[in-house]
Amino acid sequence: MNNDETSRYEVTSLFSLPLYKANIGREFTKQEQDEFDIIYNNHLDNSNYLVKVEDNFKKTSIDKYLLKRKNLLDIQTFINKRLKQFSADILGIFDTKVSLEITQSWLNVFEPTAFNIVHHHRNSIISGVFYINCLELPDNKTDGILFEGNIHQMYYEIDLPIAQDTMFSDKPYFIPVVAGDLVLFPSTTMHSVNLNETSDQTRK
């Protein structure tokens, strides 16, 4: 029997983070596609459709309330129903006076060479990403989003010589997505978007 004091210990994994994913389950309507095109293509004028270029080559709509547009209300309804389900099934909130609501909604565009750095969203409880168009990648690879738990923050400033990944030191979680997918997650969760390495495709 091993009496070595160092052989007796326990590890507890604290506070799991929920990630919710659902698909709208239908093709986008012509009205929705037309609205997406208006938002994306009319970025040369000075209207609320304007798209600005960020340091990471990503383009973001200036209009931060896109889901209030008439042609996108059905998508807003889909997301609101999923938020209600998230609130009840995951957070355990059944009080009718308390609900999760969409406060802002904008379009991110990732043309070739664009990406998004690791970040989280302040002044928010739950964040969501709804995919309009995903990249078609070679070798059966799938487009997606990367998540890092808060535990990874201790690795940001120091390059530790990790020889073997564990559930605590593992690389970011990659969540594959397709068009029509909605991903919901706690807003404090660190996440990023891989570089668009295609030469002629756009992720929205």
N, C-alpha and C positions, 0 to 999 in steps of 0.2 A: 504494500500500500504506500502510495506517495504522500508523505507528510509535508512536502514543500509548501510553505505558506503561499508562494506565488502561483500555485496550481489551483487555488481555491478563490474564484471570483465569479461575478455575474455581470452581464451587460444588459441594459434595458434600452430598447429603442423608443425614444420619446416623441410624442406628438406627430403622428403621421399626417402628411399633407394630402388632401383629396384633389384628384384631377378628374374632371368630368368631361366626357366626350360624347357627342351625339351628332347625327347627320340629319339634315333637313328632309332627306328622303325623296327628293324630286328634283327635276331640272329647273333651272331658273327660267322665269317667264320672259317673254320678249320685253315687257315693260321694265322688268328688273335689269335685264341685260342692257337695255337702252340707257337706263339711269346710271349703271356702272360706266358705260361708255362716255356719258356726259361728264361724269366726275373725273374720269381718267384723261379724256382727250382734250377737254376745254381748259388746259392748264397754261395757255399762252395769254389769256386775257386777265383782267383785274377783278374778276368776280369772286364769289365764294367758292367757285370750283377750282381756284388756283391751287397748284401743288408746288410746294417748296422743296428744294434739294437740301438734304442734311449732309453732315460731314461724312456719314457712312454711305453716301450715294443713294440712300433710301429717299423716296418721295412721300410726303404726307399731306393729306388734304387740309386746307385751312378750315373748311367747314367741319366742325366737331360735333355735329348733330345730324349726321347723314340718315339715320334710321327714322327720322321724323318726316322724311320726304314721302310723298303720297305713294309713289311706286315701290317703296321699300317697306311699307307698313306690315305686309305679311311676314317678312323676315323678322321685323321687330316683334311681332306676335309670337313667332316660333321661339325666339330667344327669351322673351318674357316668361313663356310657359316653362322653359327649361330652368330659368332662374328660380321660379316658384318651386319646381321639383328639387333643385339643389338646396334651397332654403329648408324644405321640409325633410327630405330624405337624408341629407348629409349634415346640415346644421341643426336639425331637430327643432326648427321654429315653426309653430303652428298658430301663433297669435296673428289674427287677421289685421291687427293694427300695425304689424311690423312686416315689411316686405323688402326684397331686393329690387331695385329699379335701375334701369339704364340711365345714366346721367350724361354720358358723352359717347359718341360713336364716330369714328373717322376711318379714312382709307389709308393704308400703307401700301406702297407700290415698290416692289423689289425687281428692278430691271437687271440685266447682266452686270456683274461686279458689285451689286448692292448687298447689304447685310444689316444686321442689327446687333449691337453690342449687348452684353449681359446687363440687365436692368430689372427694376421692379417698378410698380406703380404706386405713388403716394396718394393719400387722401381718397382711398378706395378700399372696399372690403373684398369684393370678388372682381376679377378681371376676366375678360373673354376675348377670344379670337375667332372670327367667323371667316372661313376661306371661300373666296370667290373663284380663284384660279390657282392651281398648284403646278409645280414644275414636273414635266415628264423627263425622268432621269434614266440614263443607261444602266445596264447590268441589273435590272429589276430593283434598283434603288427607289426609295420612296421619299417624297418631300416631307418636311416635318418641322417641329419646333423643339428646342432644347430647354430642359429645366434643370436647375441646380437647387438643392436644398440649402437652407441657411448654414448647415454644417460646413459647406464648401467655403464660406467666407474666411475661415481660418487658414485656408490655403492660398488666398489671393496674394498676400504680401510676401509669403515665404515659399520658396520652391523646395518642398520636402522630398527626400529621396524615396518615394513610395515604390516598393518593389512588387507589391501585389495589391490589386484593388479589393476592397471590402465594401459592404453595404454602407459604410460610413465615409470611405475615401474614394468611392467609385466615381467614374466619369459621369458627366451630365446624362440625365434620362432623355432619350430621343423618342418623341411621340410622333408616329407617322400620321399624316393627314391627307385627305382628298377634298376636292371641291364640295362645298356644302357642309363640311364639318364645323361644329362649334366646340371649342375647348374652353372650359371654365376652370379657374384655379384661384387660390387666395392671392390677393394683390401683392403681398409681401414676397411671393416666390420669385426667385431670380430666374430669368429666362432670356433666351437670345434666338436669333435666326441665322442659319448658316449662309455663307456667301452663295449668291446665285452664280454658279460657274457655267451656266449655259451661255450660248452666244446669241440666242434669238428668242428667249422665253421670258415671261414676266409673271412673278408671283404677286397675287393680290389677296 
